[in-house]
Amino acid sequence: METLRFVMTSTFYPPYHIGGDAVHVKYLAEALARQGHEVHVMHSLDAYFMKRKDAEPKEQPESDITVYSLKSPHGKLTPIKIYGLGNSNFISKNFKQIVNQVDPDVVHHHNISLLGHTLFKKDGNYMQFYTAHDYWLKCQRNDLMNRHTVCETYDCLSCALRSGRTPQLWRRKLNTDELDCVICPSRYMQNQLADLVNYSKVLHNFVPEPPENIKASGHEDYYLFIGVMEHHKGVMKLLDAFEDNKEKLLFVGRGSLGQMVADRIKKNKLTPRIQYLDWVEDKWPYILDAKAVIIPSIWPENCPLVALEAMSVGTPVICSDMGGTKEVASKVSSDLVIQTDLLQEKLRDILLPDISKNYVKEIFNNNFSESSYLKKYLDLTKGEF
């Protein structure tokens, strides 16, 4: 098998990360390295410490991946400048040095919102990809939301000012012409970016195989919400619905709504039928034992990793019809997708289709496993768009 040299760019990279996009980069980098490819990853420490002001320095674990953790002499002023002006000489200079040193076959950009759009300008003879983990190409909020609904007006200036953000006037210069292919983790994302890019390919995310010998959670016959406890995740709609039925529900995660959910559960005496477990060190027992993982998002999620993790152990996913999550859940059954304006009503009378864990695992293996992803991804490196 021919081995290739990859350079990946990402604002965040574990252990200096915040969301699932950086986790995907790590999964992909490690998967390629296991196949013998040479992988280099560039990310920004300044962006991480700007977002996590009280975070402590962490040790990068040993691996076959070469990681460049960039730290500017100007600290958090560098990502602030990039957000407002679109680029940084410090980032561009380091990127050029890495490319010249590695001489990559493929440069793959991921979340570069705080690295700068000028990385899209080729600085060598390589194939260049960008994965649209969020709506950054189209929306400076990255989430395509305006006044708590999906944006349809694209009045970015007023939206930025209303959100307390600096307007990104540099977006007029954002050029994707030198990208050979934009990878879209959902058909929904591809449709959103259709007028902004030349070539795109739908390639749903993947997750590695789950751990072996997952222990029992200690809970039975329950539905599970696991993720960030925020309004856009549909947390309160889910609680409203389950407060009026007899099903068991566990909340796992942290966020601004965590305490509110815990207080309401206590006030309305919903324990033990409904429980808020806060953050847990080992999520797998809760995912494995759940009847289903519920993703009731009221914003257009792209291809959340938790949905794929659930299916990897045979747990089906129930979701709203927002964004790309429905493309994942509906591969098991269209009955698992709920129309957003009927979300509370349907969750209140929740009915899980008769689906075996083995069937869900089969869907996972064929669509969202590491092996299925890598085959399609490496075809892209051959120009098979």
GUZAVEX-84234 format. One line per 5 residues: their letters; for each residue x, y, z of C-alpha. Coordinates in steps of 0.25 Angstrom, whole numbers, plus 2048, in hexadecimal, padded with zeros to 3 digits. Layout:
BEGIN
A	X,Y,Z  ...
***
This chain:
BEGIN
METLR	800,800,800  805,80E,7FC  808,816,809  805,825,808  80A,832,810
FVMTS	7FE,83A,817  7FE,847,81D  7F2,84A,825  7EE,858,82A  7E4,85A,836
TFYPP	7E1,865,83F  7E0,85B,84B  7E6,84D,84C  7E6,844,858  7E9,845,864
YHIGG	7E7,854,860  7D9,853,85B  7CB,857,85D  7C1,850,854  7C0,844,84B
DAVHV	7C7,84A,83F  7D4,849,845  7D1,83B,84A  7CE,837,83C  7DC,83D,837
KYLAE	7E3,834,842  7DB,827,83D  7DE,82A,82F  7ED,82D,832  7EE,820,83A
ALARQ	7E7,818,830  7F0,81C,825  7FD,81A,82D  7F8,80C,830  7F8,809,821
GHEVH	807,80E,820  804,81C,81B  80C,828,820  803,832,827  806,840,82D
VMHSL	7FC,849,834  7FD,858,836  7F4,85E,841  7F3,86B,84A  7F6,86B,858
DAYFM	7F3,87A,859  7E4,877,854  7E2,86C,85E  7E7,875,86A  7DF,880,865
KRKDA	7D2,878,866  7D7,871,873  7DD,87C,87B  7DF,874,887  7E4,867,880
EPKEQ	7F2,861,884  7FC,85D,87B  7FB,84E,877  805,844,872  803,83F,863
PESDI	803,830,864  80D,828,85C  809,823,84E  80D,821,840  807,82F,83C
TVYSL	810,83B,83C  808,847,843  80C,855,841  805,85D,84D  807,86B,849
KSPHG	808,876,854  80A,884,84F  812,88F,857  806,897,856  7FD,88C,85D
KLTPI	7EE,88E,85C  7EF,89A,854  7F3,891,848  7E6,88A,847  7DE,897,84A
KIYGL	7E5,89D,83E  7E2,891,836  7D3,892,839  7D3,8A0,836  7DC,8A1,82A
GNSNF	7DC,893,825  7EB,890,825  7F8,890,82D  806,891,828  80A,888,834
ISKNF	801,87D,830  804,87F,821  813,87E,823  812,872,82C  809,86B,822
KQIVN	813,86E,816  81F,869,81E  817,85C,821  813,85A,813  821,85C,80E
QVDPD	827,853,818  81D,847,816  81A,849,807  80C,843,809  804,83B,7FF
VVHHH	7F7,840,805  7F4,84D,80E  7E7,84B,815  7E1,857,81C  7D6,855,827
NISLL	7D1,860,830  7DA,86B,82D  7D1,876,832  7DC,87B,83B  7E8,878,832
GHTLF	7E4,880,826  7DD,87F,818  7EA,882,811  7EF,873,814  7E6,870,808
KKDGN	7F0,876,7FF  7F9,86B,7FA  808,86C,7FE  80D,85F,7F6  809,854,7ED
YMQFY	7FF,84C,7F5  7F0,848,7F5  7E8,851,7FF  7DC,84D,807  7D3,854,811
TAHDY	7C9,84D,81A  7BD,856,81D  7BB,852,82B  7B2,85E,82D  7AC,86A,825
WLKCQ	7B8,873,826  7B9,874,817  7AC,87A,817  7A9,880,825  7B2,887,82E
RNDLM	7AB,882,83A  7AE,874,834  7A0,86E,838  797,874,82D  78E,879,838
NRHTV	787,887,839  77E,88B,844  77D,87C,849  778,877,83B  780,873,82F
CETYD	785,87F,827  77E,882,81A  781,891,818  790,890,819  790,89F,81E
CLSCA	79E,89C,824  7A2,8AA,829  795,8AC,831  796,89E,836  7A5,8A0,83A
LRSGR	7A2,8AD,842  796,8A7,849  79E,89B,84D  7A9,8A4,852  7B3,8A0,848
TPQLW	7BD,8A8,83F  7B8,8A8,831  7C1,89F,828  7C2,8A8,81C  7CE,8A0,817
RRKLN	7C3,895,813  7C2,89D,806  7D0,897,802  7CD,889,807  7D1,881,7FB
TDELD	7CF,872,7FA  7D4,870,7EB  7E1,869,7EF  7DA,85E,7F7  7DA,852,7EF
CVICP	7CE,84C,7F7  7C5,851,803  7C1,845,80C  7B3,846,811  7B0,83D,81D
SRYMQ	7A1,83E,819  798,840,80D  792,84C,814  7A0,852,815  7A3,850,806
NQLAD	796,857,802  799,863,80B  7A7,865,805  7A3,862,7F6  7A4,870,7F2
LVNYS	7B1,872,7F9  7BA,867,7F4  7BE,860,7E7  7BF,852,7EB  7B9,84B,7F7
KVLHN	7B7,83D,7FC  7AE,837,807  7B6,82F,810  7AF,82D,81E  7B8,82D,82A
FVPEP	7BD,820,831  7C1,81B,83E  7CB,810,842  7C6,803,848  7C0,804,856
PENIK	7C8,7FE,862  7C7,7F0,865  7C0,7EA,872  7B8,7F7,875  7B3,7F6,883
ASGHE	7A5,7F7,887  79F,805,88A  797,801,896  78A,807,88F  77F,7FF,887
DYYLF	775,802,87D  778,811,87A  77A,81B,86F  787,824,86F  78B,832,86C
IGVME	79A,833,86C  7A0,840,867  7A1,84F,86A  796,854,873  792,860,86B
HHKGV	785,866,865  789,863,856  78A,854,85A  77B,854,85D  77E,850,86C
MKLLD	772,857,871  768,852,867  76D,844,86A  76B,846,879  75D,84C,877
AFEDN	759,840,86F  75E,836,878  758,83D,884  74B,839,87E  74D,82A,87B
KEKLL	751,81E,883  75E,81B,87C  76C,81C,883  776,826,87E  784,829,882
FVGRG	78C,836,87F  79B,835,87E  7A3,841,87B  7A7,84F,87F  7A2,85D,87B
SLGQM	79B,869,87F  78E,862,881  793,857,88A  78F,85D,897  782,861,892
VADRI	77F,853,88E  783,84D,89B  77B,858,8A3  76E,855,89B  770,846,89C
KKNKL	771,848,8AB  766,852,8AC  75C,84A,8A4  760,83D,8AB  764,836,89F
TPRIQ	76F,82D,8A5  772,822,8A2  76A,821,895  772,82D,890  780,830,894
YLDWV	78B,83A,891  799,833,893  7A2,83F,88F  7AF,83B,889  7B3,82C,889
EDKWP	7C1,827,887  7BD,81B,87F  7B1,81D,876  7B1,810,86F  7A9,808,87A
YILDA	79D,812,879  79E,812,86A  79E,803,869  792,801,873  789,80C,86D
KAVII	77C,808,866  780,814,85C  789,820,85C  780,82C,85A  786,838,852
PSIWP	77A,843,852  782,84E,84C  77B,85B,848  787,85F,840  78D,858,833
ENCPL	797,84F,839  7A1,849,82E  7A4,83B,832  7A6,83A,841  7B0,82F,846
VALEA	7A7,82B,851  79D,826,847  7A7,81D,841  7AD,819,84E  79F,814,852
MSVGT	79D,80C,845  7AB,806,847  7A5,7FE,853  798,7FB,84D  790,807,854
PVICS	787,80E,84A  786,81D,849  779,825,84A  77B,833,844  774,840,83F
DMGGT	773,842,830  77D,84E,831  78A,84D,82A  792,840,826  78F,838,833
KEVAS	782,832,82C  78B,82D,821  792,824,82B  785,820,833  77D,81D,827
KVSSD	787,812,822  781,80A,82D  773,80E,82C  76B,81B,827  762,819,834
LVIQT	76E,81E,83C  76E,82C,836  764,836,83C  75F,842,835  764,84E,83D
DLLQE	757,855,83F  751,848,845  75D,845,84E  757,847,85B  74A,840,857
KLRDI	751,834,851  75B,833,85D  750,833,867  74A,827,860  757,821,85C
LLPDI	756,813,855  763,80C,852  762,803,845  766,7F4,847  775,7F5,843
SKNYV	780,7EB,847  78D,7EF,84C  794,7E7,841  78C,7EE,836  791,7FB,83B
KEIFN	79F,7F6,83C  79E,7F1,82E  79A,7FF,829  7A5,805,831  7B0,7FC,82B
NNFSE	7AB,7FE,81D  7AA,80E,81E  7B1,814,82A  7BD,80B,82D  7CB,80E,82C
SSYLK	7CE,804,820  7C2,809,818  7C6,818,81A  7D5,816,816  7D1,80E,80A
KYLDL	7C9,81A,805  7D3,824,80A  7DF,81E,803  7D7,81D,7F6  7D6,82D,7F7
TKGEF	7E5,82E,7F8  7E6,827,7EA  7DD,832,7E5  7D0,829,7E5  7C6,834,7E9
***
